[in-house]
Amino acid sequence: MLARPSRLAIACGTFLVSLTSTLAASPEKDWPTFRGPQRTGNSPDTGLLAKWPAEGPELLWQTAGAGRGYSSLAIAGGKIYTLGDAPSTAEDEAEYLVCFDQASGKPLWKLKTGAPWTEGQPAWQSSRSTPTADGDRVYAVTPHGVLVCAKTNGAELWRRDLMKEFEGNKADGWGYSESVLVDGDNVICTPGGPKNTMVALDKRSGETRWTTSREGDRGAGHSSVVITKVNGTKVYVQSTGSGAMGVRASDGKLLWTFDIDQTTAVIPTPIVRDDLVFFVAGYGRGGALLKQVPGDDGEVTVDTVYPLNPDLGNKHGGVVLVGDYLYGDSEDRGIPYCADLMTGEVKWKSRGTGRDSASIVAADGHLYIHFADGTMSLAKASPEAFEEVGTFKLPVEGDRPSWSHPVVVDGKLFVREGDAILCYDLRG
């Protein structure tokens, strides 16, 4: 269990910059959902440090109160949102949606979402869904499958139970972790299972707009919905425990599936580029490239460019596409790889300074790698070779692996380490 600092320390002690007023919202300062605005894991930031000093980039602030868990950070409108069990600012063990000031790290509010997730081994427990911010609202899914909508001041507006109301289920025993998609007036989420595999809800009221049925679906995975357009048809691409699928955004019709054999869990979010879909899963499955093919009357089918390649497998650190090359961890071994998107050919695999599972985001021609042992690394995003140009150990130690995905936005690196959130200056 994470140690809890005193109330005085929470109020006064952990900030390394003076508290300033909340920044006004602007696109370059926003990372409103898991893997960023387009869910690619790529930041538009430029002018960042090409190398880090030995001690790492400058730490601007460090704060407490995120709680236990692996939720990443949603950053929008000058605020940071995440989910966590038993945050050090709370008096109980429940799960909370928590909010912090982006400029200073000051805790702003917390909203109790429900009971903590305590199934399985300790490393498998606690929150894992990243909130999604949209205008004056923020949405989060608890591990128990409850979707909560709140105002950005912390007032709850509505909630829907994906398991009880939609007969949803998970394809594994690790709880829900999807970061819901807000698209126009709807919020899209994945209860999983054959009856209501995917649903669209009115983002204001929570009322059901449409549902998608995938026959024989094993249940929700851990990935989040991404958007593609194929000859004018908007398609929601998602992965469940049965593999990838494409759903027509206008009415929820299931357009295509890419079915896989049952595996332990399907976790990474698909990568899309135009009509291409890169599907990836770990536990010996691998990565496959699919091509969406338009048909008549808004229909879309899918062809396989190359089948599942086990060399491209990734458990939960995610894969990013930079240029024409894929970068991700080899399963959860802490051995990043680079592969050609169009052929699946592996260009290199190399061990970094950190150990165990590595989550990766990209910015300004570099990879920002968060290893499970708390090491942050900076490496060139190049198909030629793996070259680290900076590494440091985060000054926080907990009793859980460092699995939270990092965020690069507004010239800064934001990292969640259990109850702590740290902010680093990447422009120097």
Summary of the structure (lengths in Angstrom):
residues: 428
radius of gyration: 20.1
end to end distance: 35.0
largest distance: 64.8
contacts: 1607
relative contact order: 0.14
helix: 6%
strand: 44%
